[in-house]
Amino acid sequence: MSWSTSRRLLTSMGGYEHVYERTQESLWTSSSKIARFEIDPSTSSYHQDSKSYLHIMGALQQSLPVQEAIHGDHNNESSPSTQDEVNCAAPTGINILIIGAGVGGLAAALECHRKGHTVRVLERPTTASAEGDMSTIGASGLRLLDNYPSMKREYEEIAVHNLWLRYRKWTGEDLGEPFPFGAGAKGAEVNKHADRPPMSTALRPLFHAMLYHQLDRFGIKVQLNTNVREFYKDIEKRIGGVVTDTGEHFEADLVIAADGLHSKSRSLIPNSAAEAKPTGRTIFRCSFPLEIAVADPLVAETFGLLNGQNPLMQVWLGPETHAVVLAYVDKHGMNGRLCFGVSFREDESTTRKESWNETISSEEVLAVMNRLSGWSEAMKQLIRITPPTHIVAWPLKPRSPSSQCHSPGGHVLQLGDAAHPFLPTSGNGATQAIEDAITIAVCLAQSYHNQTSIPTAVKVNNLLRADRVSCAQLLGFVNAARVQKTDLEKVGNDPSTVQHKTPKWLWALDAEKYADEFYDEAAASLEVGVPRFQNTNIPNDYTPKPWTIDEVEALQKAGKPIELKGDWS
């Protein structure tokens, strides 16, 4: 690697010029509670507060072709899109304002730019941080990468390779033998994509950083430290807009609200996602260097890499509880990370915020855990050795699905969690947010080429997405019941009865192709007297119908299963 390339790498990583010291002390002091990347507003360069993640990103860049593809030749005046070989459409003249720079917002910015739309992104924090631990991305979401050669190569470096899955009781007893992750997805063997499995897992901060890298290659900068306090629309002027807390106004042909669970856009949108329904359940989640975990013999034996080399995800099941633990290493067997999420029912009086800053001590987690007798000592020890202030207590507060995610005039659109929140335990939120991004970009392009209006494009987007998202949300509750309500004595050595349902209709969709193919038909169905558009991106033989969280909870309290008509297998 040349000096100039190395210097660019240091600059891109925020100017760190230290060497990662692999000592227990440095691992404890340098690791954030949940891995967090940040952007320096003055340089727009990515960095983050964990030296261990500096090491992983440094290792990620060691291949010179990948390094050059990610950062390009800064002395070359050709456009980032040309360097990156992304096939971008000619400008459409459609202006898009995106509020929020999470996975959904960044994916929308990339796809809208690729389709020829002009994009601007506003983000509230003073630094762009990617908080979280692990994300499971379905093949339908990973199709996004097919259009971005550099991003696809980068994902190849950061994704979990050769991941295995193991099921256990909360006592530590095995439920069958370990097997390859994704092998249980319907159609996985005969219908899998040539270049990826039905599901893939990556560390969320690295996935988020990958999206930022691509945005940077396009020359699109996220405007940080911009807190939106109000959304508005002006039907006469045919625009949407926002007002910041400093009184500044931003307007565009379409405003995309990708600002998460508590989006300020809800006042504009009829039937917007309902308020959260407290369940009394909390997931305690954490991410820290694998070196800390395997320094403890019991934890290393129980939660270390499979056969000392392969990443391993474990699902532990018990009465009204379950845990997911991931031992991660990168493609080269380096840069280990231990992530876990343990779900419990707490006291009815417990109130928690949906926030990455809602931390809890190991002692508090153990106190909740001890309400259920029989927990494996290894799981307790994992909690004990977790670095201080690293465990986030995230309350599980589901919302009923929304039939409409846009303002009546079609100039403000919700996307991702702002439109359809998924519980963290569903493993589907990021995938559906990416599908949202792909779909709206296509619909806007179709409106330009077909000379239909932007509001028509937004309403078609809603038609193409609402039924599918409602089904995906409902499936999340079915899967939760499988791991929390199943009689484990009947499982024996066959974990298939508790494994998450991952049906082909969910992972095999090509969202871009689907939107292109059905845009005209869906648009025509908006006319008075025309039958409602019938989606085919949902379970076969299923007729969509409204449902609510209250109905789901009533079934659960009565000990009845959620009835799924059609082929949801």
N, C-alpha and C positions, 0 to 999 in steps of 0.2 A: 504494500500500500504506500503510495507516494505521500510526501509531507503535506502537499496541498490537500490531498484527499483526507488525510488524518486530521488536518486542521479544520476542514469543513465538518468532519464528524464531531469534533469537540465543540464546534460552534453550534451544530444542530442539537447537541445534547445539553445546551445551556451553558457551555463554557466550563464544565467541570474538567479539571486537570489533575485529579487525584487518582490513585490506584485503589481499587476495591480491596480492602483488607478482609480476608476470610477468617475473622476471629469471632468468637462468641460475643465479645463485647461490642464490636462494631455492628454485628448483625442485630443485636438488641437495640442499639441506640439509633441506627440509621433507618430502621424499617417503619413505615407509616402504618397506622392502624388498619387501613385498607389502602392498597397501593394507589398512589395518586400522582398522575402526571400534571405538569403545569406548563403554561406558556408565559414567558416574560413579555409583557405588553410592549416593551421598548424594542424588542428584537423579533418578536413572534417566533422565537425558537423554543422547541419543546425541551423541557427538563422535568425532573421529578425528584421528590424528596427522599427517595430510597436509593442508597448506593447499590443495593443488590439489583435494582431495576436498571440502574445505569449500566451495570455489568451485562445484564441480559440484552439490553438494546445495543451495547457495544458489540457483543458477540453476534448479534443479529446482522450487524453491518460488516462483518469481517470478510465476507465474499465481495470482492471488488465489483463484479457486475451488478450485484444487488445494491451495493452502496451507490454506484453511479446512477442506477435506475431510480433510487429513492431521492438522491440529492441533485442529480443532474450535473452538468458542467456549468458552473456559475460564470464562466467566462464566455459562454456561448449565448448569443443573443436570440437564438431561436426560441419559439414559445414552449412552455412546459408541456402543453398538450402534444406537440409534435415530437418532442424528446421522448415522451412517455408512450407514444404510439396509441393514444386514445382517439378513437374515431368520434369526434364531436360534430354535432349537426350545425348547420348554418344558423346564425342568430334569428330568433323568432320575434324579437321585440317585446316578449312577455317579461315583465319585471316581477321577481319573487322576493319577498322579505321573509326570512326564516327567523323565528324567535326560539332560541335554544340550540345549544351545540352538543347535545348528547349523540348517541348512535343514530337515532332517527333523524335529527336535524342535520347532522353532517352527511348522512346518506342522501337526504333530500337535496342538499346543496350540490353534491356531486352529480346526482342523476339529472337534476334540472339544468345544470351547466352542460352536461354531456348532450342533452336534448336541445341545446341552443338558447335556453332561457337565461336572463340576466339575474344573478343571485347576490343577495346581501344577507349576512348572518349577524345577529345580535346575541350576545351572551351576558348574563347578569354578573358572574364572578369577575373579580379583577384579574384572576388567572384562570385559564381553562383547565379544569381538573377532571380527570376520569377516575371516578371512585368506583369501587366494586371489587369483586373477587374473580369468579369464573362465570363464563357465559357459554351456553350451548346454542349453537347456531345451526338451524336446519338447512338442508341443501337448497331450499327455495330462497333463503336469504343469501347463501354463499354464491348464488348465481350472479349477484352483483359484481363479484370479482372478475367474471369472464370478460368484462369490458374494460378492465384496468390492468394491463400486464404487470406493471410494477407493484401494484397493490396485491395482485394475486401471488407474486413471488414473495412478497413480504409476509403474507398470511401463511404461506408454506413454511416459513421460518418460525413463526410464533405459535402456530396451532399445535395442539397436543397430538403426537404421533404414536401409533401402536398402543392406544388407550385400551385398558381392560376394565371390566366391570365386575364387582363382587357384591353379593347380598348377604347380610348377616342379621341375626336378631340383636336386640339391644343388649343381650347378655354376652354377645361375642360369638355365639354359635353360628357356623356357616349355614347358609341356605343354598346348597349346591356349590358347584365349582365356578371359578372366575371364567368369564367369556369375553370376547372382543366387544367393545362398545359399539352400539348400533346394529349388532347382529340380529337383535330382536325386532327391528323395524319391519313392518309388513312390506314385502317386495324387495327387501334389501339385497337378497342374493341374486335375483333374476332381473331386477329393474334398477339396480344402482347406477348412478352416474358414472361415466367412464373415469372422471378425474376427482371424485370425492364421494364420501359415504353419505347416507341419509342425514346424519348428524355429525357435527364436529364441535370440539370444545377448545376454547382459548381463554387466556386471562383477559378479562374485560379491559383493564387499562391499556394493554398492548393492542387490542382490537381497536379501541378508540384512538390510540396514537396513530395506527395505520391509516385510519380515515383522515386524520389531520394531515398526515404526510401527503396524501393524494390531493387534498384541498390546497396545500402549499404548492404542489407541482402545477396546479391550475392558476396559481397566483391569486387565489381568493383568501382574503384575510378575515378572520372573525373579529368583530368589534366587541371588545371586552368591556367590563365595568359599565354595562348599559342595562339598567333595571327597568323593565317594562311594567308599568302599573295599570295600564288600560289598553284594551283593544277597541277599535271602532270600525265602522264601515260607512261608506257614503255611496248609496246606490245610484244617485244622480250622476256623480262623478265616476262611478264604476271602479271604485278603489276600496282597499282596506287599509287600515293604519293602526299605529300604536303611539302611545304617549309614554315617555320615560319619566322617572321620578325627578328629573331635572326640568321637565316641561318640554323637552324636545319631541318633535313629531317626525315619524317616518311613515311613508306611504308607498304602496305598490299595487299592481294589478291584483295580486293575491298575497295575503299574509298567511304563512303557515305557522301555526302555534305548535311548536315542538318543545314546549316548556314544562312538560312533565305532569305529575299527578295533580298538582294544584294550579293548573293553568288559569291565567287571568282571562282567558277567552270564553269561559263558560257562560258569562252573562249574555253573550251574543247568540248562543246556539241553543235552540229548542231541543229538549230531550238529551241535553249533554250528559256525559257520564255522571251518574248519581253520586251523592256524597258517600264517603267510605262507610262500610258497615263493620264496626268493631266485632271481632270474633273471640277475643281473649287469647288468641294464639300469637306467638312471637317466634321469629327465627333469629337465632344468635349466629352471626356469620363473621368470618375472619379470614385473613390471608397473611402469612408471614413466611420467612425463608425456611425451606425444607431442612437446612442444616441445623436449625434450632430443634426441630421435631426429632430428627434421627439421632441427636445427641443423647436422647433419653432411650435406653435399651428397650423398654416395654413399648413405647410409642413407635420406635423404629421397626420393631418386629411386627407390630399390628398394622401400622399405617404407612410403612415405607413403600418404595417401588416394588412392583411385582418381580420376583426373582432378581431383585437388586438392579433392574434396568428399565422396566417398562412402566410408564405412568399408570396409575391405578385409581379408579373411582370406586368408592365403597358406599353402599346404601344400607344403613342400619335401620331396622324397623322394630317398633314396639307399640304397645297400646297407646293410641292418641299421640304418638310421637314418631319422628323419624329424623335421620341425620344423613348428610352427604359429605363425604370427605374425599378430597382429591390430592394425590401426591403427583406433582407436576415436574417434569423436566422438559427442556426444549428439544428441538430436533436432534441436537448434538449431544444429548444426555447431560446438559449443564443447566445452571441457573435454576435450581430447584425451588419450588414453592409449595407450601401446604395450605390448602383452602378448606374450610369447613363451614357447614350450615346445619344447625341443630334446631329443630322445631318442637316447641312445647306449648301446652296450654297453661297460662298463668292465672293468677287471681283475677276475678272479675273487676276488682277495683284498680288494677294496674292500667295506667295510661301511658302510652308512648307515642312519639312522633315518628313519622316516616321520614327519617333523616339519617344520613351517613355520620352525623355527629352525635347520634344517640348511643353512646358507648356504655358498657357495663363491665364489671369486674369478673374475673374468673370465679371468685367466691360466690357472687350472686348467681352465676349460671349453675354452679354446682348445687346451690341451695334449691333451685328449681328442679334440677335433674334428680336430686335425691328424693323427690316426692314419689318417684317410681322406683320401687326396689328392683335390684337385680342388674343394674347397669354394669357393664364391663369395666373393670378397673382401668383398662387401657384407654377407654373413652374419657373417663374421669381424669386420667393423667394427662391426656392431650389438652383438656381444658386448663389444667393446673399450669402447664408449662407455656401457655400462650403469653406472649409479651404483654405487659400492662397497657391498658387503653386501646387495645387492638380489636376487641370484640364489639361489634355493632349489634344492638338490639332493634330489629326491624319488625314492627307489628304487622300482622297479616290482616289487612283491611280490604276485602274484596268490594268491587262495585258491580252493579247490574250493567249489562251491556247497553249501549246507546244505538239507536237506529239512525241517528244523524250526527255527523261530525263536522258540519259546516254551517255558517250563518245563512239565513234565508236568501240573501242576495248572492251568495256564492263567492264572496271576496275575502272571507276568513275561513281557514280550514284547520282542523285539529289533526295531529299525526302522532303515532306512538302512544305513550302513556297518557298524553293529554286527551286522546280520543278513546282509548280502550285499555285501561290499566290491566296488567297481568300480575298475578301474585309471583313473587320471586321463585316459589316452588314449582311453577308451571314449566319453566325452562323454555318459554316461547315468546317472551316479550320482545327481545331484540330482533328475532326473525320477523315477527309481524310488523315491527316498525320499519324494517328494511323493505318489506313488501309494500308497505304504505308509500315509501319514498319512490320506489320504482314505478308504482301505479300512477301516482299523481303526475310525475314527470312525463309519462307516456300520454296520459289524458290531455295535458296541456299542449303537447306536440300535435296530437290529433286535432285539437280544436284549432290550432294554427293552420294546419294543412287542409282541414275540411271547412275552414271558415265558419266554425261554430263559435259560440261565445265562451269566455273563461268560466262564467257560472255554469254553463252546460258541462264543461269538462269537470268541474268540481262535483257536480251532482252525479255524473257518470262514475267518477271515482268512488263516491259513496255507495252507489249501487254495486260496484264490483267488489267492495271491501266489507260492507256491513255484515252480510250473511256469514262470510268466511270467518271473520274475527269473532262473531258471536259463537260459532261452533268451536273455534279454538279455545275461547275462554271457558266454555262449558266442559270441554275435554280436560282442561286443567283441574276442575273440581272432581271429575271422574278419576283422574290419576292420583289426586290427593287422597281420595277415599281408598284407593288400592293399597297405598302404603301405610295408611293410618287405621283402617277399619277391617283389614283382612285377618282372619283367624290363622295365625302363623303356624299352629299345629297342623293345619291341613296343607300347608305349603310344602313341608318336607324338604326334599332336595331339588324341587322344581320352582325356581324363582319366577317363572313366566307368569304366574298368577298375580304377582305383585309388581312386575316390571311395568313401567310407564307404557301406555298405548302410544305407539308412534306410527299412525296409519299412513299409507301411501298418499292419500289425498292431501295430507298436511305437508309432507316434505317434498313431493315431486312436482309441485306447481312451478311453472315458469311465468312469473308475474308480468314480465314485460310482454311476452308473447300473448298471454291471456288478455291483457288490456288492449293490445293492438288488434287482436282478432275480434273482440266483442264490443269495442267502443261504439261503432255505428249502431249495432242492435240495441245496446243499452241506452244510447242517446235517443233513439226513436221511441223507446218505451216511456220516455218522459212526457210525450205528447198525451193530451187528454183522450181517453178512450182506447189507448193502446195497452194490451196486457202487460203486466209487470215483467220485467226482465228476470229470467230464471238462470241463476248461477250454476256452473258445473265445477266450481273450485271448492266444493263442500262434499260431505259424505254422499255416496250414491244412494238413491232412493230416500233421501231425507228432505222433508219439506220444512224450511225454516219457520220458526215461530218464536214470538217473544218469550223471554223468561227473566226471572228476577233472582237476586240473591236470597230474598226472603223465602221463595219457593224451594231453592236448593237447601237452605238451612232447615226448613220444615221437614224435608225428606230425610236429611241426615239425623235429625233429632228423633224421628220415628223409626230409624233403623232401616229405611228403605233405600234402594239404589236409585240413582238417576237413570231414568228410562231414555235410552238412545235408539230412536227408530231409524232404520236405514243401516247402511254398512259403515260402522265406525271402527271396525277391527283394525 
